[in-house]
Amino acid sequence: MVRIKEIFKSIQGEGPYVGYKQLFVRFCKCNLNCKYCDTDFDINDAKEFSPEELAKIINDSNDCHSVSFTGGEPLLDVDFLKELLPKVNLPVYLETNGTLSKELSEIIDFVTYISSDIKLSSCTGLKPLWREHESFFEIGKKKVLFAKAVFDENITDEEIFNMCNLVKKFDIELILQPMMKGKLLAVSSEKMEKVLDSCLKLYKKVRLIPQVHKFIDVI
């Protein structure tokens, strides 16, 4: 059994698969505490599911492109996922903070898409996690993997250099995601353009995509 915060159908609003209809399954737990996080982790109104119960809901959602396991951090419930994923018929889209490489290795064969964060200290308030991300990407590269970096006005040249070198090593796409406060961008247009241009000087597979679902007012 695992506690699931919510299950809903909506439009993917982040990364290169923007606009696809997905079934979202939101897990409750997270191993990080990013200062910009706006996710409600209160488990009091979360519901418990068995692998069989959740698989049935997923498999009945055949109008969706894929099922997005998000959170929180889904890989904290890897033992549950190992039971669930072999029962799932939809392509699996894993949204993760990109730090739990061992756990990823245990379910990688059942995953199609991996949306992995690159956590920038200037925005998260966390210690640098470059080694954790590198180990994660080494495993995730076997699948359709891309990296997503939330940034604000405080992003540094060193962070830009490090993240571009990291994604270049694995030849994966980097999605720059300007931080938002509610439905408003928290980064100026000038800063967004400058960050994108700085990245493109180091690596070409870079796109800037804000949280589109907030602009079109869907969950």
Phi, psi and chi 1 to 4 in degrees:
 res  aa     phi    psi   chi1   chi2   chi3   chi4
   1 MET       -  149.0  -58.3  -70.3  -76.3      -
   2 VAL  -143.8  149.1   72.4      -      -      -
   3 ARG   -87.9  126.6  -76.2 -171.6  173.4  -86.9
   4 ILE  -114.6  128.2  -61.1  -63.6      -      -
   5 LYS   -69.6  -45.3 -178.5   66.7  178.9  177.3
   6 GLU  -162.5  154.3   56.0 -176.8  -15.6      -
   7 ILE  -131.2  125.6  -57.9  172.8      -      -
   8 PHE  -157.4  156.6   59.9   96.6      -      -
   9 LYS   -98.3  137.0  -67.3 -179.2 -178.4 -179.0
  10 SER  -161.8 -171.7 -171.3      -      -      -
  11 ILE   -97.6  131.1  -56.1  -58.5      -      -
  12 GLN   -64.9  125.0  175.2   57.6 -112.7      -
  13 GLY  -110.6    5.3      -      -      -      -
  14 GLU  -131.9  147.6  -59.9  178.9   -4.6      -
  15 GLY    77.0 -168.3      -      -      -      -
  16 PRO   -74.5   -8.5   25.6  -34.1      -      -
  17 TYR  -105.0   26.0  -68.0   89.7      -      -
  18 VAL   -53.8  134.6  160.6      -      -      -
  19 GLY    98.5  -15.7      -      -      -      -
  20 TYR   -75.9  141.7  -79.2  104.4      -      -
  21 LYS   -79.5  129.5 -175.7  176.4 -177.6  178.8
  22 GLN  -131.9  158.2  -69.2 -176.8  -43.9      -
  23 LEU   -95.4  121.6  179.0   70.7      -      -
  24 PHE   -99.9  129.7  -69.9   83.5      -      -
  25 VAL  -120.2  109.6  178.1      -      -      -
  26 ARG   -99.3  118.2 -173.2  176.9  -59.5  -77.6
  27 PHE   -83.3  159.9  -72.4   69.2      -      -
  28 CYS   -91.5  -31.2  -65.7      -      -      -
  29 LYS   -93.6  155.2  -62.9 -179.4  -73.0 -173.5
  30 CYS  -146.5  145.8 -169.0      -      -      -
  31 ASN   -95.1   -0.2   58.6  -44.1      -      -
  32 LEU  -122.6  169.5  -58.3  179.2      -      -
  33 ASN  -141.5   72.5 -174.4   24.3      -      -
  34 CYS   -69.7  138.3  -59.5      -      -      -
  35 LYS   -69.1  -20.1   66.5 -178.1 -177.8 -178.5
  36 TYR   -92.6   -1.7   60.4   76.0      -      -
  37 CYS   -62.2  132.5 -177.0      -      -      -
  38 ASP  -119.0   19.5   58.6   -0.9      -      -
  39 THR   -86.4  136.9  -58.1      -      -      -
  40 ASP   -85.6  112.6  177.5    8.9      -      -
  41 PHE  -100.8   10.0  -66.4  114.5      -      -
  42 ASP   -61.9  119.2 -175.4    3.4      -      -
  43 ILE   -89.2   -2.1   65.3  171.5      -      -
  44 ASN   -62.1  -32.8  -68.9  -34.8      -      -
  45 ASP  -107.3   16.6   58.1  -10.1      -      -
  46 ALA   -80.8  155.5      -      -      -      -
  47 LYS  -117.0  141.8 -176.8  178.8  177.9 -179.0
  48 GLU   -85.6  140.3  -79.2 -166.2  -20.6      -
  49 PHE  -132.5  146.2  -70.7   87.6      -      -
  50 SER   -87.9  162.9   68.8      -      -      -
  51 PRO   -57.0  -37.8  -26.7   35.5      -      -
  52 GLU   -68.3  -41.8  -67.4   74.9   18.9      -
  53 GLU   -64.2  -44.5  -70.6  170.0  -27.4      -
  54 LEU   -70.9  -37.9 -169.3   51.3      -      -
  55 ALA   -60.7  -38.9      -      -      -      -
  56 LYS   -63.5  -43.3 -175.7  178.7 -173.3  -49.1
  57 ILE   -61.4  -44.0  -66.1  171.8      -      -
  58 ILE   -64.7  -47.6  -66.5  168.6      -      -
  59 ASN   -69.6  -19.4  -66.8  -23.5      -      -
  60 ASP   -82.7   -3.6  -73.7  -16.5      -      -
  61 SER  -101.5   55.4  -59.0      -      -      -
  62 ASN   -78.7    3.2   54.7   13.6      -      -
  63 ASP   -89.1    2.4   58.0  -23.8      -      -
  64 CYS  -102.1  147.8  -67.6      -      -      -
  65 HIS   -62.9  -38.8  166.7  -91.6      -      -
  66 SER  -167.7  171.2   50.1      -      -      -
  67 VAL  -107.4  124.8   53.3      -      -      -
  68 SER   -97.5  115.0  172.2      -      -      -
  69 PHE   -90.7  115.9  -67.2  104.1      -      -
  70 THR  -134.1 -172.1 -174.1      -      -      -
  71 GLY  -167.9 -142.0      -      -      -      -
  72 GLY    56.6 -166.1      -      -      -      -
  73 GLU  -127.7  104.0  175.2   49.5   62.3      -
  74 PRO   -58.1  -31.9  -23.3   33.0      -      -
  75 LEU   -68.6  -11.9  -71.1  174.5      -      -
  76 LEU   -67.7  -19.1  -70.8  173.8      -      -
  77 ASP  -109.4   44.4  -71.9  -61.2      -      -
  78 VAL   -63.4  -34.3   68.0      -      -      -
  79 ASP   -63.9  -39.3  -70.9  -23.0      -      -
  80 PHE   -66.1  -43.9  178.9   85.1      -      -
  81 LEU   -61.4  -34.7  -69.7  173.7      -      -
  82 LYS   -63.9  -30.3  -75.7 -168.0  -69.7 -173.9
  83 GLU   -81.3  -38.0  -69.7 -172.6   60.4      -
  84 LEU   -75.1  -50.4  170.0   67.3      -      -
  85 LEU   -59.9  -37.0  -63.5 -173.8      -      -
  86 PRO   -63.0  -16.7  -23.6   35.0      -      -
  87 LYS   -93.4   -5.5  -60.4  175.9  172.7   66.4
  88 VAL   -93.3  133.2  168.2      -      -      -
  89 ASN   -94.0  -27.1  -65.9  -26.8      -      -
  90 LEU   -74.3  151.2  -78.4 -179.1      -      -
  91 PRO   -58.2  140.4  -23.5   34.1      -      -
  92 VAL   -97.6  125.5  171.9      -      -      -
  93 TYR  -114.4  107.4 -176.9  105.6      -      -
  94 LEU   -96.0  119.2  176.7   65.7      -      -
  95 GLU  -101.8  120.2  -62.3 -163.4   59.8      -
  96 THR  -145.0  157.2  171.0      -      -      -
  97 ASN   -83.1   -1.1   59.6   36.3      -      -
  98 GLY    70.4   35.8      -      -      -      -
  99 THR  -122.3  -12.4   62.7      -      -      -
 100 LEU  -108.2   75.7  -59.3  175.7      -      -
 101 SER   -68.7  -39.1   55.1      -      -      -
 102 LYS   -60.6  -45.7  176.2 -179.1  178.5  -62.7
 103 GLU   -63.6  -40.3  -72.0   79.8   -1.3      -
 104 LEU   -60.1  -41.0  177.2   63.7      -      -
 105 SER   -60.4  -24.6   69.0      -      -      -
 106 GLU   -79.8  -18.3  -64.4 -179.2   41.0      -
 107 ILE  -127.3    4.2   60.3  155.2      -      -
 108 ILE   -55.9  -32.8 -173.4   69.7      -      -
 109 ASP   -67.2  -17.4  -69.4  -18.1      -      -
 110 PHE  -103.6    3.6  -58.9  102.2      -      -
 111 VAL  -106.1  140.0  175.2      -      -      -
 112 THR  -102.0  -48.6  -57.7      -      -      -
 113 TYR  -120.0  140.3  -51.5   96.4      -      -
 114 ILE  -127.5  116.3  -57.1  173.8      -      -
 115 SER  -100.9  101.7  169.2      -      -      -
 116 SER  -108.1  131.3  176.1      -      -      -
 117 ASP   -70.5  152.5  -69.7  -15.7      -      -
 118 ILE  -114.0  115.3  -67.1  178.1      -      -
 119 LYS   -87.4  116.3  -62.9  -64.5 -172.4 -178.7
 120 LEU   -95.1  123.1  -57.4  178.1      -      -
 121 SER   -57.3  -34.6  -62.4      -      -      -
 122 SER   -62.2  -24.1   60.5      -      -      -
 123 CYS  -106.6  -35.4 -168.3      -      -      -
 124 THR   -86.5  -28.4   64.1      -      -      -
 125 GLY    80.4    6.2      -      -      -      -
 126 LEU   -93.8  167.1  -56.2  171.5      -      -
 127 LYS   -68.8  158.4   68.4  178.2 -178.2   66.1
 128 PRO   -59.8  142.4  -24.5   35.2      -      -
 129 LEU  -125.1   31.2  -64.8  166.4      -      -
 130 TRP   -59.8  -44.2  -57.7  113.6      -      -
 131 ARG   -64.6  -41.5  -71.5 -176.1  179.8  179.1
 132 GLU   -62.3  -43.4  -71.0   85.8  -14.0      -
 133 HIS   -64.9  -40.8  -68.7  -36.2      -      -
 134 GLU   -62.8  -44.2 -176.6  172.3    2.8      -
 135 SER   -62.9  -38.5  -63.1      -      -      -
 136 PHE   -66.2  -45.4 -168.3   88.9      -      -
 137 PHE   -64.8  -32.2  -68.5  171.3      -      -
 138 GLU   -59.9  -34.9 -173.6   63.6   47.4      -
 139 ILE   -85.7  -43.6  -64.1  166.8      -      -
 140 GLY   -66.6  -19.9      -      -      -      -
 141 LYS   -63.8  -14.6   68.4 -178.7 -178.8 -178.5
 142 LYS   -69.1  -16.7  -57.7  171.7 -172.9  175.4
 143 LYS  -119.1 -171.9  -60.2  -67.4  179.3  158.8
 144 VAL   -77.8  100.9  179.8      -      -      -
 145 LEU  -116.2  135.3  168.8   68.6      -      -
 146 PHE  -140.2  159.5   65.3   91.6      -      -
 147 ALA  -111.2  145.2      -      -      -      -
 148 LYS  -128.9  126.2 -179.1 -178.5   68.5 -176.5
 149 ALA  -121.7  113.5      -      -      -      -
 150 VAL   -78.0  132.3  177.0      -      -      -
 151 PHE  -137.6  158.3   70.4   96.8      -      -
 152 ASP  -128.7 -164.4   61.2   15.4      -      -
 153 GLU   -65.8  -15.2  -64.4  -80.7  -11.6      -
 154 ASN   -93.3    3.2  -60.5  -47.6      -      -
 155 ILE   -55.6  140.3 -172.2  172.1      -      -
 156 THR  -105.3  160.6   67.6      -      -      -
 157 ASP   -62.2  -35.8  -69.3  -19.8      -      -
 158 GLU   -64.4  -40.6 -178.6 -179.1    8.3      -
 159 GLU   -65.2  -41.5  -72.9  174.9  -34.4      -
 160 ILE   -60.3  -45.5  -69.9  172.0      -      -
 161 PHE   -61.8  -47.7  178.9   82.1      -      -
 162 ASN   -66.1  -43.2  -73.9  -20.9      -      -
 163 MET   -72.0  -34.1   70.3  175.2  173.9      -
 164 CYS   -67.9  -39.2  -73.1      -      -      -
 165 ASN   -65.0  -36.2  -82.4  -10.8      -      -
 166 LEU   -65.6  -51.0  178.2   60.1      -      -
 167 VAL   -69.3  -30.9  -67.2      -      -      -
 168 LYS   -63.5  -38.3 -175.6  176.4 -177.9  178.5
 169 LYS   -58.6  -35.5  177.9  176.7  179.8  178.6
 170 PHE  -104.8    1.7  -64.8   96.9      -      -
 171 ASP    55.0   48.1 -169.0   29.7      -      -
 172 ILE  -116.7  160.5   61.6  174.8      -      -
 173 GLU   -76.5  141.6 -168.8  166.2   23.9      -
 174 LEU  -110.9  123.2  172.1   61.8      -      -
 175 ILE  -104.9  117.5  -53.0  -61.2      -      -
 176 LEU   -86.9  124.3  -61.7  172.8      -      -
 177 GLN  -120.9  103.3 -175.9  174.2  -61.7      -
 178 PRO   -62.9  137.8   20.2  -30.0      -      -
 179 MET   -63.8  145.9 -167.9  173.8   74.1      -
 180 MET  -123.5  150.6  -63.1 -175.1   70.5      -
 181 LYS  -116.2  104.1  -68.1 -177.4  178.5  178.8
 182 GLY    67.5 -125.8      -      -      -      -
 183 LYS   -98.8    8.6  -62.9  179.8 -178.5  179.7
 184 LEU  -109.2  139.2  -59.8  176.6      -      -
 185 LEU   -66.9  137.5  -74.1  164.5      -      -
 186 ALA  -103.4   11.7      -      -      -      -
 187 VAL  -128.1  135.1 -176.1      -      -      -
 188 SER   -69.7  155.6   68.5      -      -      -
 189 SER   -59.3  -39.6  -61.3      -      -      -
 190 GLU   -62.9  -41.7  -66.8   77.3   13.9      -
 191 LYS   -68.0  -41.9 -175.5   67.1  173.2 -177.8
 192 MET   -59.5  -45.4  -73.6 -171.1  -77.8      -
 193 GLU   -64.3  -39.9 -175.5  176.6    6.1      -
 194 LYS   -65.2  -42.9 -178.5  178.3  178.9 -179.5
 195 VAL   -65.2  -44.5  171.2      -      -      -
 196 LEU   -59.9  -46.8  176.9   60.3      -      -
 197 ASP   -63.6  -38.4  -73.7  -15.5      -      -
 198 SER   -63.9  -39.4  -64.5      -      -      -
 199 CYS   -68.5  -41.6  -71.7      -      -      -
 200 LEU   -65.8  -22.8  -72.2  171.1      -      -
 201 LYS   -70.0  -22.7  -70.2  176.8 -177.6  177.2
 202 LEU  -103.0  -26.7  -61.3  168.4      -      -
 203 TYR  -160.6  138.9 -174.0   59.0      -      -
 204 LYS   -91.9  -22.4  -64.2  -54.8  178.7 -173.8
 205 LYS   -87.0   64.1  -66.9 -177.4 -179.2 -179.0
 206 VAL  -130.0  133.3 -176.0      -      -      -
 207 ARG  -132.3  150.9  -76.4 -165.0  -82.9  171.1
 208 LEU  -106.9  115.6 -170.4  144.6      -      -
 209 ILE  -135.9  111.9  -54.2  175.3      -      -
 210 PRO   -73.1  178.3   28.0  -33.8      -      -
 211 GLN   -75.7   92.1  -68.1  177.0  -66.2      -
 212 VAL   -63.1  -34.6  172.9      -      -      -
 213 HIS   -61.2  -26.0   58.5  -71.9      -      -
 214 LYS   -74.4  -31.9  -67.1 -172.6  177.2 -178.8
 215 PHE   -71.8  -35.2  -71.1  105.6      -      -
 216 ILE   -94.9    4.5   61.6  175.7      -      -
 217 ASP    61.1   51.3 -161.7   22.1      -      -
 218 VAL  -121.4  162.1  -63.4      -      -      -
 219 ILE   -63.8      -  -62.0  175.6      -      -
